[in-house]
Amino acid sequence: MRVFRLGVPVLFGLLAFAARSASAQSAPSNGLVTLQSHHTVLETIDRFEAAVRGRGWTIFTVIDHAAAAKAVGLTLRPRSVIVFGQPERGTDAMRSNPTLAIDLPMKALIWQDDEDKVWLTYNSADYIVTDIYPRHGLSIPPAARDGMNQVFREFARQATD
């Protein structure tokens, strides 16, 4: 097996290219849904958190990648990951399938591009149902997928409109 090591400049270059290539719409092939926000990054984060908490869900943490970069002397446009979920729903599945914990709780990314536009990106419910749960030997009924899609769309609408 060959292992390739990328230098930091090459790795950051690849990441920058990927960020510039992000779509403004759903990308069905990769399971990501990306929507433009009409608010600042901080307002979008606050609005997303309020939407999640308003449904009785839990915000576990917010990871501020730009602050982490700044702490080591680097710069990065705003990129924050909100980790959220429903422990009362995910715990039983994790109890029987511990590896599910690598993919849950769910995450949403709120980020700013090079043109100062703000975006919200999250995994679609379809992706969670067809890719994430099956890789752990689990399945989700179609009705649950439809409910997840509806809830995710509502979180996104409240955060970005």
SEBARO-388802 format. One line per field, with one value per residue (C-alpha): residue number from 1; residue in three letters; x, y, z. Coordinates in steps of 0.001 Angstrom, whole numbers, plus 500000, padded with zeros to 6 digits. Each point is the difference from the previous one (the first is absolute). Last residue first. Example, Ala and Ser with C-alpha at 12.3 -4.5 7.8 and 13.67 -1.06 7.14 Angstrom:
2
nr = c(2	1) $
rest = c(SER	ALA) $
east = c(513670	498630) $
north = c(498940	496560) $
up = c(507140	500660) $
//
This chain:
161
nr = c(161	160	159	158	157	156	155	154	153	152	151	150	149	148	147	146	145	144	143	142	141	140	139	138	137	136	135	134	133	132	131	130	129	128	127	126	125	124	123	122	121	120	119	118	117	116	115	114	113	112	111	110	109	108	107	106	105	104	103	102	101	100	99	98	97	96	95	94	93	92	91	90	89	88	87	86	85	84	83	82	81	80	79	78	77	76	75	74	73	72	71	70	69	68	67	66	65	64	63	62	61	60	59	58	57	56	55	54	53	52	51	50	49	48	47	46	45	44	43	42	41	40	39	38	37	36	35	34	33	32	31	30	29	28	27	26	25	24	23	22	21	20	19	18	17	16	15	14	13	12	11	10	9	8	7	6	5	4	3	2	1) $
rest = c(ASP	THR	ALA	GLN	ARG	ALA	PHE	GLU	ARG	PHE	VAL	GLN	ASN	MET	GLY	ASP	ARG	ALA	ALA	PRO	PRO	ILE	SER	LEU	GLY	HIS	ARG	PRO	TYR	ILE	ASP	THR	VAL	ILE	TYR	ASP	ALA	SER	ASN	TYR	THR	LEU	TRP	VAL	LYS	ASP	GLU	ASP	ASP	GLN	TRP	ILE	LEU	ALA	LYS	MET	PRO	LEU	ASP	ILE	ALA	LEU	THR	PRO	ASN	SER	ARG	MET	ALA	ASP	THR	GLY	ARG	GLU	PRO	GLN	GLY	PHE	VAL	ILE	VAL	SER	ARG	PRO	ARG	LEU	THR	LEU	GLY	VAL	ALA	LYS	ALA	ALA	ALA	ALA	HIS	ASP	ILE	VAL	THR	PHE	ILE	THR	TRP	GLY	ARG	GLY	ARG	VAL	ALA	ALA	GLU	PHE	ARG	ASP	ILE	THR	GLU	LEU	VAL	THR	HIS	HIS	SER	GLN	LEU	THR	VAL	LEU	GLY	ASN	SER	PRO	ALA	SER	GLN	ALA	SER	ALA	SER	ARG	ALA	ALA	PHE	ALA	LEU	LEU	GLY	PHE	LEU	VAL	PRO	VAL	GLY	LEU	ARG	PHE	VAL	ARG	MET) $
east = c(465109	503216	499621	496240	500037	502889	498337	496737	501752	501677	496647	498270	502833	500097	496256	500310	502858	497894	497165	502440	501078	503623	502543	503024	503073	502451	500718	496231	499380	502389	499396	496348	498210	502528	500351	496223	499795	502332	503320	500406	501316	499005	501571	501034	501171	503118	501309	502782	497421	498532	499051	497305	500466	497303	500699	498113	500818	500913	502455	502780	497389	498515	503031	498386	497157	497667	500491	500441	496510	498539	501702	498984	496321	499992	503355	498379	502538	502398	503645	500307	503055	501383	501956	500850	502849	503280	503201	502977	501988	499283	497101	498726	499444	498001	497960	499251	498976	497354	498514	496552	498913	497326	496946	497075	496569	496742	498653	500707	503514	500746	498389	501756	503356	499454	499039	503029	502341	498428	500355	503659	500731	498186	496473	498216	501384	500869	499071	502174	498616	502646	499342	502987	498248	496891	501871	497363	500382	502554	502771	503442	502887	501692	500089	501443	502723	500866	500221	502303	502235	500043	501198	502643	501314	500008	502005	498128	501154	499267	499850	500614	498689) $
north = c(533390	498089	498541	499525	498468	497678	498720	499515	498137	497746	499280	499116	497805	498229	499340	498571	497775	498793	499096	498092	497740	500358	497230	498881	497907	502783	500887	499796	502948	502404	499244	499628	501434	502723	500888	500263	502128	502451	500743	503669	503242	503566	502817	503636	502146	502046	499626	497651	497724	500137	496879	498323	496254	497735	496785	496944	498108	497520	498796	498593	499017	497523	497823	498950	498065	498627	502862	502465	499157	500301	503375	501638	500682	501262	501673	502209	501852	502869	500775	503482	500396	503498	501355	503683	500760	498494	501610	498327	500869	496828	501461	501704	496608	498784	503215	499505	496381	500979	496724	500434	497479	497530	501956	497827	499604	501236	501313	503591	498921	499177	503184	502148	498396	500686	503632	500570	498406	502031	503188	499229	499232	503122	499724	499382	496476	498089	496337	496899	496458	497293	496375	499689	499089	502014	503316	502287	503593	502805	497594	499962	500207	502868	497924	496982	502143	501461	496502	498863	503035	499444	496431	501096	502709	497529	497377	496974	496582	497070	496516	497117	496569) $
up = c(505355	500884	503487	500054	496529	500875	503178	498057	497199	502573	501689	496713	498787	503365	499844	496489	501144	502946	497625	497780	502894	501164	499659	501963	499220	500872	496366	499500	502360	498274	496336	498967	503048	500881	496332	499565	503153	498289	501643	500881	498512	500914	498012	500502	497095	500737	496417	501172	501627	503495	501920	502055	500184	501433	501850	501136	503154	498726	497373	502217	502590	497507	500755	503296	498306	502698	502437	497170	498652	503501	500559	496737	500645	503614	499323	497360	497906	499519	499210	498508	497809	499559	497041	499857	497571	501066	501169	501628	503143	501979	502015	496825	498358	502999	499960	496296	500627	502564	501206	501528	502604	501088	498842	501087	498420	501547	496691	501049	500955	496369	498651	502619	499146	496294	500701	502206	497443	497186	502042	500664	496342	498841	498611	496696	499947	496847	500028	499732	500204	500008	499084	497678	496755	500826	500206	501382	498974	500163	499084	501528	497523	501812	503202	498166	498436	503405	501477	497207	500488	503756	499426	497508	502365	502947	498145	498804	501055	497766	501428	497674	500906) $
//
